[in-house]
Amino acid sequence: MSPLVSRLRKSLLVLGTTAGVAAGLTFAPSAATAAAAPWTGTFSGFPSSSWKNSWGIDGRGQFGFDNLSTSGGTLDVKYGKGSSAPSCTNCPTSGGGQFYQDLGKIGRGDLENATTLYLKYDIRFPADFDYGKGGKLPGLYGGDPGNASGGNHGPGWSTRFMFRNGSKGEVYVYTPAGDGYGKDVGLGSWSFSPDGRTHTIQQSVNRSSGQITVWYDGKQVLSESAAPGISGIPFNGVFFSTFFGGHETSWGPKHEVHAYFSGFTVSTAKI
């Protein structure tokens, strides 16, 4: 191709793009700039090896699988009367469960290395649910399992939800800048509903700014810069962690209760 023809082609391309913009046309982004595809997970087949592989379960730090059962794609979590964290020494029963997802195990490095991730899932509390003094609910995390929970304080972070003082919602945040225990963020910004209906909870975490944003049933209820110092720690995935406590029986419910989880999605864009 002669230099003259090459220059003519480049000029025509510039003119065509300029005309398209002037006419209000849009051009699809290239594959290199397209948003990462969301990851979605159900509980069908839980807790089989195939289910663990589909989620990328790490295996470390998990407990309470005897309190977890499934119906279709929904996980039924049992919390015994007076139950609390597994570290509780005076609890009459056990309750809740925990496991860590590793996005790298399912080939989702694009999500691990994102600046911002969104986690969305559905939750249902029956009308007889007793919230006790408070309890943990799933969120996002980064770093090795165990570095940002239970009083441990290593190079990791986590943003689990909690209910406290009844059904009041908050984000319970661990960061390397913390003192080894979680920080209560946005307590009472929304309330969970013990009405037997399915509700949607969503959070986003921006590792660069530390901004945490929460939506409950599609309505934004919290946005706060509350996770400093995590920009260098990539996302690992979903920290499925739910139990009452605290570490002693006074945190737990006065009778056995159940909560139901489904529809987990992780994405680089609001879901």
C-alpha positions as CSV (number, residue, x, y, z in Angstrom):
1,M,0.0,0.0,0.0
2,S,1.4,3.4,-1.0
3,P,1.9,6.1,1.6
4,L,-0.7,8.3,-0.2
5,V,-3.4,5.6,0.0
6,S,-2.6,4.9,3.7
7,R,-3.0,8.6,4.5
8,L,-6.3,8.8,2.6
9,R,-7.7,5.8,4.5
10,K,-6.8,7.4,7.9
11,S,-8.4,10.7,6.8
12,L,-11.6,8.9,5.8
13,L,-11.7,7.0,9.1
14,V,-11.3,10.2,11.1
15,L,-14.0,11.9,9.0
16,G,-16.4,9.0,9.5
17,T,-15.9,8.9,13.3
18,T,-16.4,12.7,13.5
19,A,-19.6,12.5,11.5
20,G,-20.9,9.7,13.6
21,V,-20.4,11.6,16.8
22,A,-22.0,14.7,15.3
23,A,-25.0,12.6,14.3
24,G,-25.4,11.2,17.9
25,L,-24.2,7.7,17.0
26,T,-22.4,5.5,19.5
27,F,-19.8,2.9,18.8
28,A,-19.5,-0.4,20.7
29,P,-16.4,-0.7,22.9
30,S,-13.7,-3.2,21.9
31,A,-13.5,-6.5,23.8
32,A,-10.4,-5.1,25.6
33,T,-12.5,-2.3,27.2
34,A,-15.8,-4.2,27.8
35,A,-16.8,-4.8,31.4
36,A,-16.0,-8.1,32.9
37,A,-18.9,-10.7,32.8
38,P,-20.6,-11.1,36.2
39,W,-20.2,-14.3,38.2
40,T,-23.3,-15.9,39.6
41,G,-23.7,-18.8,42.0
42,T,-26.5,-20.8,43.4
43,F,-26.6,-23.6,46.0
44,S,-27.8,-26.4,43.8
45,G,-25.7,-29.4,44.6
46,F,-24.4,-28.0,47.9
47,P,-22.0,-29.1,49.4
48,S,-20.7,-31.4,46.7
49,S,-17.3,-31.2,45.0
50,S,-18.9,-29.9,41.8
51,W,-20.6,-27.1,43.8
52,K,-17.3,-26.2,45.5
53,N,-15.6,-26.1,42.2
54,S,-18.3,-23.9,40.7
55,W,-17.8,-21.4,43.5
56,G,-14.1,-21.7,43.9
57,I,-14.3,-22.6,47.6
58,D,-10.9,-22.1,49.4
59,G,-11.5,-24.6,52.1
60,R,-9.8,-22.7,54.9
61,G,-11.7,-21.1,57.7
62,Q,-15.0,-22.9,57.0
63,F,-17.4,-24.2,59.6
64,G,-21.0,-25.0,60.3
65,F,-21.9,-27.1,57.2
66,D,-24.1,-29.2,59.4
67,N,-26.2,-26.1,60.0
68,L,-26.6,-25.5,56.2
69,S,-29.1,-27.3,53.9
70,T,-30.6,-26.5,50.5
71,S,-33.9,-26.5,48.7
72,G,-33.2,-25.9,45.0
73,G,-30.9,-23.0,44.7
74,T,-31.6,-21.5,48.2
75,L,-29.4,-22.1,51.2
76,D,-31.3,-22.6,54.5
77,V,-29.1,-21.6,57.5
78,K,-30.1,-22.8,61.0
79,Y,-29.1,-20.8,64.1
80,G,-29.7,-22.8,67.3
81,K,-31.1,-21.3,70.5
82,G,-28.5,-19.2,72.3
83,S,-25.9,-20.0,69.5
84,S,-23.0,-17.7,68.7
85,A,-19.6,-17.8,67.0
86,P,-17.8,-21.2,67.0
87,S,-15.4,-19.8,69.6
88,C,-18.3,-19.6,72.1
89,T,-17.5,-21.7,75.2
90,N,-20.8,-21.5,76.9
91,C,-23.3,-21.7,74.0
92,P,-25.9,-24.6,74.4
93,T,-26.1,-25.1,70.6
94,S,-24.3,-24.2,67.4
95,G,-25.6,-21.9,64.6
96,G,-24.7,-20.5,61.2
97,G,-21.8,-21.3,58.9
98,Q,-18.9,-19.9,57.0
99,F,-16.8,-20.5,53.8
100,Y,-14.6,-18.4,51.6
101,Q,-14.7,-18.1,47.8
102,D,-11.5,-17.7,45.8
103,L,-12.2,-16.1,42.4
104,G,-8.8,-17.1,41.2
105,K,-9.8,-20.8,41.5
106,I,-12.5,-20.3,38.9
107,G,-10.3,-18.2,36.6
108,R,-11.8,-14.8,37.4
109,G,-8.7,-12.8,37.8
110,D,-10.5,-10.0,36.0
111,L,-12.8,-9.7,39.0
112,E,-10.0,-10.2,41.6
113,N,-8.0,-7.3,40.1
114,A,-10.9,-4.9,39.6
115,T,-10.9,-1.5,41.3
116,T,-14.5,-1.8,42.3
117,L,-16.7,-4.9,42.8
118,Y,-20.4,-5.3,43.5
119,L,-21.9,-8.2,45.5
120,K,-25.6,-8.8,45.4
121,Y,-27.7,-11.5,47.0
122,D,-31.2,-12.3,48.2
123,I,-32.1,-12.9,51.8
124,R,-35.2,-13.9,53.6
125,F,-36.0,-13.7,57.3
126,P,-39.2,-15.5,58.5
127,A,-41.7,-13.5,60.6
128,D,-40.5,-15.4,63.8
129,F,-36.9,-14.5,63.3
130,D,-35.3,-13.3,66.6
131,Y,-32.3,-11.0,65.8
132,G,-30.9,-11.3,69.4
133,K,-28.0,-8.8,70.0
134,G,-26.7,-9.1,66.5
135,G,-25.1,-11.3,63.9
136,K,-22.9,-11.5,60.7
137,L,-24.0,-11.8,57.1
138,P,-22.0,-12.4,53.9
139,G,-19.9,-9.7,52.2
140,L,-16.7,-9.3,50.1
141,Y,-13.1,-9.8,51.2
142,G,-9.5,-9.6,50.1
143,G,-6.3,-11.3,51.3
144,D,-6.0,-14.8,52.7
145,P,-8.9,-16.3,54.7
146,G,-8.7,-15.5,58.4
147,N,-6.8,-12.3,58.1
148,A,-9.9,-10.1,58.5
149,S,-12.3,-11.8,61.0
150,G,-12.6,-13.0,64.5
151,G,-10.1,-10.5,66.0
152,N,-7.4,-11.6,63.6
153,H,-5.5,-8.7,62.0
154,G,-3.3,-9.5,59.0
155,P,-2.9,-8.2,55.4
156,G,-6.6,-8.6,54.5
157,W,-9.9,-6.8,54.7
158,S,-13.6,-7.7,54.7
159,T,-17.0,-6.0,54.4
160,R,-19.6,-8.3,55.9
161,F,-23.1,-7.1,56.6
162,M,-24.4,-7.3,60.2
163,F,-27.7,-6.9,61.9
164,R,-27.5,-5.2,65.4
165,N,-29.8,-3.9,68.0
166,G,-32.7,-5.8,66.5
167,S,-32.9,-5.7,62.7
168,K,-30.8,-2.6,62.1
169,G,-28.3,-3.0,59.3
170,E,-24.6,-2.1,59.0
171,V,-21.4,-3.0,57.3
172,Y,-18.8,-4.6,59.7
173,V,-15.4,-3.6,58.2
174,Y,-12.0,-5.0,58.8
175,T,-9.0,-3.2,57.2
176,P,-5.2,-3.3,57.8
177,A,-5.7,0.2,59.4
178,G,-8.0,-1.2,62.0
179,D,-7.2,-2.3,65.6
180,G,-7.8,-6.1,65.0
181,Y,-11.6,-6.0,65.4
182,G,-14.2,-4.8,63.0
183,K,-15.6,-1.3,62.6
184,D,-19.4,-0.7,62.7
185,V,-20.2,1.4,59.6
186,G,-23.7,2.9,59.0
187,L,-25.6,1.3,61.8
188,G,-29.3,1.9,61.3
189,S,-28.9,3.1,57.7
190,W,-31.5,0.5,56.9
191,S,-33.3,-2.4,58.6
192,F,-33.7,-6.0,57.6
193,S,-37.3,-7.2,57.3
194,P,-38.6,-10.2,59.2
195,D,-41.6,-10.6,57.0
196,G,-41.1,-13.9,55.3
197,R,-40.4,-12.2,52.0
198,T,-37.3,-12.2,49.9
199,H,-35.3,-8.9,49.9
200,T,-32.2,-7.9,48.0
201,I,-29.0,-6.5,49.5
202,Q,-26.1,-5.2,47.5
203,Q,-22.7,-3.6,48.4
204,S,-19.9,-2.1,46.3
205,V,-16.3,-1.7,47.5
206,N,-13.9,0.7,45.8
207,R,-10.4,-0.5,46.7
208,S,-8.8,2.8,45.5
209,S,-10.9,5.2,47.5
210,G,-12.2,2.9,50.3
211,Q,-15.8,3.8,49.4
212,I,-18.5,1.4,50.5
213,T,-22.0,1.8,49.1
214,V,-25.1,-0.3,50.0
215,W,-28.5,-0.8,48.4
216,Y,-31.4,-2.5,50.1
217,D,-34.2,-3.5,47.7
218,G,-32.7,-1.3,45.1
219,K,-32.6,1.9,47.2
220,Q,-29.2,3.3,48.1
221,V,-29.0,3.4,51.9
222,L,-25.3,4.0,52.6
223,S,-22.2,5.5,51.0
224,E,-19.2,6.1,53.1
225,S,-15.4,6.1,52.7
226,A,-14.8,3.5,55.4
227,A,-12.2,1.0,54.1
228,P,-8.8,2.8,54.0
229,G,-5.6,1.1,53.0
230,I,-6.9,-1.7,50.9
231,S,-5.9,-0.6,47.4
232,G,-3.0,-3.0,47.3
233,I,-5.0,-6.1,48.4
234,P,-7.0,-7.6,45.5
235,F,-10.5,-9.0,45.9
236,N,-10.7,-12.6,46.7
237,G,-14.4,-13.0,46.4
238,V,-17.5,-13.7,48.6
239,F,-16.9,-14.1,52.4
240,F,-20.0,-16.2,53.2
241,S,-20.1,-15.8,57.0
242,T,-23.3,-15.8,59.1
243,F,-23.7,-16.5,62.8
244,F,-24.8,-14.6,65.9
245,G,-22.2,-12.8,67.9
246,G,-20.0,-11.9,69.4
247,H,-18.5,-14.9,71.2
248,E,-20.9,-15.8,73.9
249,T,-24.5,-17.1,74.3
250,S,-26.2,-13.8,75.2
251,W,-25.8,-12.7,71.5
252,G,-28.0,-15.6,70.2
253,P,-31.7,-16.0,69.6
254,K,-34.1,-17.1,72.3
255,H,-35.3,-20.0,70.0
256,E,-34.0,-21.7,66.9
257,V,-34.3,-19.5,63.8
258,H,-33.6,-19.9,60.1
259,A,-32.5,-17.5,57.3
260,Y,-32.5,-18.2,53.6
261,F,-29.9,-17.0,51.0
262,S,-29.9,-17.2,47.2
263,G,-29.0,-15.4,44.0
264,F,-25.3,-14.5,44.6
265,T,-23.8,-12.3,41.9
266,V,-20.4,-10.6,41.7
267,S,-19.8,-7.9,39.1
268,T,-17.7,-4.9,38.2
269,A,-20.9,-2.9,37.5
270,K,-24.0,-2.3,39.6
271,I,-26.3,-5.3,39.4
